[in-house]
Amino acid sequence: MFEYYRKNIERWAGNNPVAKVLLCVTRYCLICLEKCVKFLTKNAYIQVALSNSSFCTSAMKAFALILLNARRFGAVGTIGSIYMIFGVFFIAGANGFYAFAVLS
């Protein structure tokens, strides 16, 4: 649907800057919606596995859990990202050190 909308707006507007801004804002909103749905779906499947209930019930439980623990989800996401960065640098450094030791 968005591609149909995009083609019609581009054909209708031409070089109109307002239409381009409208198209960019719409694209941004759709990307945000897609990321939210993916995040909620992932947590709903986790709830399905934990509670053995239907997907819709688990999605409501997951949404309530996320809302009640929003700070914790944010903190865990931030700390997880930091650990991922450190892990990448540690693995790259360890492999570089090992290669240097082997070749020396």
Order of alpha helices (4+ residues) and beta strands (2+ residues): alpha-alpha-alpha-alpha
